[in-house]
Amino acid sequence: MYNLNTQFKKGILDLCILKVVKDQEMYGFEIIDKLSNILDINENTIYPILRRLTEQKLFTTYTKDSPHGAQRKYYKITSKGDEKLSIYIDEWDTFISNVNQILGGKIK
């Protein structure tokens, strides 16, 4: 697992969360589990972001019965969330391309 600088990580978690929920509607712990296999994150990081993205109308939520007890809150990306994800991906691709130019010594 790669441990990213905290400030840098905060800047890309919205992108990562939007992407995994776009790929599959999930409840909070599933999102944490999926991302924590790659990034050094936990529920104290993810749940506030999920609340904020939902307040911004990038996600809707619904509940579903769980075979293991209480109902679970699932997150589903909205069309506004889809648009925001596309913007984030374009910005990320440009950023990575520019950083690779710098690291490769190809800046003028």
N, C-alpha and C positions, 0 to 999 in steps of 0.2 A: 504494500500500500504506500502511495506517495503522499507525504505530508506537505501540503502547500502553505505558503505564507498566508496568514489569517486574512489580511486585507484583500489580497488577490483572490482568495477562495470566495469571500463574500461577494465579490464582483461577478463571479461566474456561476454561483449556485442557482440563481433565477433561471439561467439558460438551461442548466442540467435538469432542474426540476420540471420545467416546462416540457423539455424533450422526453423525459421518461413517462410523464403523464400523457403526453400526446401519443406515445407508442402504446400505452395501455393504461386504462383507468385503474387507479390504485388507492388503497387507504394509506394513511400516514406511515405506519410502521413498514409497509412494503416499500415505500419510497426511500425511507431511511436505510432499510436493509440493502436495497439495490445499490444506492449510492455509496454506502459505507464500505462496500467491498472494494471500492476504488479510491474514494476520497476519505480523509480523516474527518468525519462529521458524526453528529449525534442528534438526538431528538431536540435538544435545547437550541440547536442551530436551525433545524428544518421546520419545526412547527410554527415559529414566528413568521418564517418566509411563506409557508402555506397560507397562513391567515392573511398576510399582506396581499399575496397574489389573488386570493379569493375576494378580498375587499376591493381590489382593483378590477374585478370582474374578468380576470384572466382564467379563472377556474369557476366552475359551479360545483356544488357538493350534493351528495345524496347518501342516504344510509341504507345499509343492507344487513340482513341477519347474518350472524357469524355462527358457524358450527361449534365454536369454542366459547360462547357466552354472549356478551353484550353486542349490540349492533355496531357496525363499523362505518365511519364516515369516508366515503370515496370521493376522490377528486377527478373531475373531468375538465379537459381544456375547452374553452369557449372559442368562438371565432375571433374575438379580440385577442385571446391568448395565442391563437394560431398566428395571427398577424405579428404580434410582439415577438414570438419565437422566430419567425422568419427574419425580422429585423435583427434580433440578437445573433442569429447564425451568420448573417451577412457581415455584421460588425466584427464577430469573432474571427471569421475567415480573413477579413482584411487585416485585423490586428496580428494574427499569426503569420500571415504573409509578410507583413512589415517587420516583425520581430525576426523572422528567418532571414530577411535581407540584411538586417543589422548584424545578426550572429554570423552570417556567412561572409561578412565583409564586403557586401555588394551595395553599400550606400555611397552616394556621391558627395 
